[in-house]
Amino acid sequence: MTYRAAALALAGWYLMAPPLGGGGIKATAPLGQWRVVAAFDNADKCNDRQKLDLKEAHEKARTTEDSREREAALVMTQCQCIASDDPRIKGK
């Protein structure tokens, strides 16, 4: 197991981003298809990061002219904090 994988396995909360596909963000995709953006030891830290990322993502989506950067920023606006033991994640 890599260091990153071990760190994720021990974390209590994940900030997760939905996948892209079919010409857009798949925010309704099963959590098992989402990717882990960051791992945290508690929900408060995850929520704080989510709020910060959301603010930055909205600004980037509004101001960038690069379509790939805009799409990445829009994905970040859909991130969610999920408990690492949430059974919906297991569907990978």
LUMBAZA-642835 format. One line per field, with one value per residue: residue number from 1; residue in one letter; x, z, y of N, C-alpha, C in turn. Coordinates in pm, whole numbers, plus 50000, padded with zeros to 5 digits. Each point is the difference from the previous one (the first is absolute). Layout:
# LUMBAZA-642835
pos: NUM,... $
code: a,... $
nc1: X,... $
nc3: Z,... $
nc2: Y,... $
cac1: X,... $
cac3: Z,... $
cac2: Y,... $
cc1: X,... $
cc3: Z,... $
cc2: Y,... $
***
This chain:
# LUMBAZA-642835
pos: 1,2,3,4,5,6,7,8,9,10,11,12,13,14,15,16,17,18,19,20,21,22,23,24,25,26,27,28,29,30,31,32,33,34,35,36,37,38,39,40,41,42,43,44,45,46,47,48,49,50,51,52,53,54,55,56,57,58,59,60,61,62,63,64,65,66,67,68,69,70,71,72,73,74,75,76,77,78,79,80,81,82,83,84,85,86,87,88,89,90,91,92 $
code: m,t,y,r,a,a,a,l,a,l,a,g,w,y,l,m,a,p,p,l,g,g,g,g,i,k,a,t,a,p,l,g,q,w,r,v,v,a,a,f,d,n,a,d,k,c,n,d,r,q,k,l,d,l,k,e,a,h,e,k,a,r,t,t,e,d,s,r,e,r,e,a,a,l,v,m,t,q,c,q,c,i,a,s,d,d,p,r,i,k,g,k $
nc1: 50085,49970,50088,49971,50004,50111,50039,49957,50060,50089,49971,49938,50047,49927,50073,49883,50051,49892,49972,50079,49907,49988,50110,50020,49963,50042,49934,49925,50126,50004,50004,49981,49937,49974,50078,50095,49960,49949,50081,49907,50043,49933,49869,50032,50112,49927,49904,50100,50064,49885,49976,50125,50000,49882,50046,50113,49926,49910,50100,50065,49887,49988,50128,50014,50086,50081,49947,50123,50055,49913,50018,50131,49986,49923,50091,50092,49912,50021,50117,50018,49974,50073,49933,50122,49913,49965,49902,49954,50110,49958,49911,50126 $
nc3: 50000,49912,50023,49877,49955,50071,49958,49879,50020,50056,49894,50061,49920,49890,49934,49943,49879,49936,49931,49895,49913,49880,49991,50118,50107,50049,50049,49919,49956,50012,50133,49970,49918,50114,49991,50078,50040,50121,50099,50094,50118,49954,50023,50112,50004,49974,50083,50082,49964,50015,50105,50037,49970,50060,50092,50010,50003,50075,50067,50004,50029,50079,50034,50001,49902,50075,49901,49992,50022,49916,49920,50022,49981,49896,49973,50031,49926,49951,50053,50065,50128,49996,50097,50043,50099,49920,50013,49965,50073,50061,49930,50033 $
nc2: 49883,50094,50099,50045,49878,49986,50118,49965,49883,50083,50071,50101,50095,49986,50086,49975,49976,50042,49892,50009,50029,49955,50075,49947,50065,49885,50108,49930,49994,49869,50013,49875,50085,50060,50110,49952,50120,49974,49967,49983,50044,50108,50000,50064,49929,49894,50036,50031,49890,49934,50075,49981,49872,50002,50082,49933,49889,50060,50054,49883,49936,50105,49988,49868,50010,49926,49932,49949,50119,50050,49895,50007,50130,49973,49909,50090,50065,49879,50032,49887,50027,49889,49939,49974,49980,50100,49914,50119,50023,49895,50067,50032 $
cac1: 49915,50080,49979,49874,49890,49992,49946,49857,49933,49989,49925,49861,49913,50055,49940,49991,49955,49931,50070,49955,49966,49881,49989,49975,50027,49905,49980,49911,50069,50023,50121,50112,50062,50057,50142,50037,50078,50080,49955,50003,49973,49867,49907,50017,50112,49956,49904,50074,50069,49899,49956,50110,50009,49880,50016,50104,49952,49903,50075,50074,49904,49947,50100,50093,49956,50040,49885,50038,50008,49862,49937,50059,49946,49860,50001,50027,49880,49912,50064,49928,50072,49941,50070,50081,49937,49870,49994,49981,50131,50052,49959,50103 $
cac3: 50000,49994,50109,49975,50023,50144,50061,49969,50074,50140,50011,50040,49905,49869,49910,49877,49880,49906,49872,49876,49897,49923,49974,50118,50134,50038,50143,50053,49991,50130,50066,49966,49879,50029,50039,50124,49979,50121,50115,50124,50119,50054,49907,49999,49911,49863,49964,49984,49870,49896,49986,49936,49861,49930,49970,49896,49878,49938,49943,49883,49894,49950,49939,49906,49861,49962,50023,50089,50136,50041,50030,50125,50107,50020,50073,50141,50063,50032,50100,50125,50108,50022,50100,49935,50015,49932,49916,49859,49938,49971,49867,49897 $
cac2: 50117,50122,50095,50072,49908,49977,50122,50005,49895,50040,50125,49986,50069,50028,50098,49921,50069,49910,49975,50065,49904,50030,50142,50083,49950,49895,50020,49896,49870,49937,50050,49913,50051,50131,49992,50068,50121,50018,49922,50078,49919,50029,50063,50145,50034,49973,50104,50125,49992,50004,50139,50074,49954,50043,50143,50011,49938,50090,50112,49953,49968,50126,50087,49936,49983,49865,49912,49889,50055,50029,49872,49954,50085,49963,49872,50032,50057,49888,49914,49973,49933,49869,49919,49896,49868,50000,49879,50035,50013,49866,49957,50025 $
cc1: 50090,49969,49867,49880,49982,49940,49850,49922,49977,49913,49855,49903,50074,49926,50004,49940,49932,50080,49944,49966,49874,49978,49971,50039,49893,49979,49908,50061,50015,50132,50122,50074,50064,50146,50022,50092,50096,49939,50022,49969,49867,49917,50019,50111,49962,49905,50067,50070,49901,49953,50105,50010,49880,50011,50101,49951,49899,50072,50073,49905,49946,50102,50089,49939,50033,49887,50032,50011,49860,49929,50052,49946,49855,49987,50020,49879,49903,50058,49913,50093,49925,50083,50073,49940,49860,49995,49981,50133,50051,49969,50102,50029 $
cc3: 50000,50118,49983,50027,50149,50069,49975,50080,50145,50020,50036,49899,49870,49937,49864,49887,49906,49872,49888,49901,49927,49979,50121,50130,50037,50151,50061,49990,50140,50060,49971,49875,50021,50039,50129,49966,50118,50112,50129,50118,50066,49899,49992,49907,49853,49953,49980,49865,49886,49976,49930,49853,49918,49959,49886,49867,49928,49932,49873,49884,49936,49918,49895,49860,49949,50036,50092,50144,50053,50041,50133,50118,50029,50072,50149,50070,50043,50106,50125,50100,50034,50104,49931,50012,49938,49905,49851,49926,49952,49859,49891,49921 $
cc2: 50124,50089,50073,49910,49973,50122,50010,49897,50038,50124,49973,50060,50025,50118,49934,50082,49900,49980,50085,49890,50040,50148,50086,49932,49899,50003,49895,49860,49941,50049,49914,50045,50138,49983,50079,50117,50020,49916,50082,49910,50033,50078,50151,50044,49979,50110,50135,50003,50008,50143,50084,49963,50047,50147,50019,49944,50089,50117,49958,49969,50128,50078,49935,49990,49860,49903,49883,50046,50030,49872,49944,50080,49964,49866,50028,50061,49891,49906,49985,49936,49872,49925,49885,49861,49994,49881,50030,50013,49865,49952,50020,49876 $
***
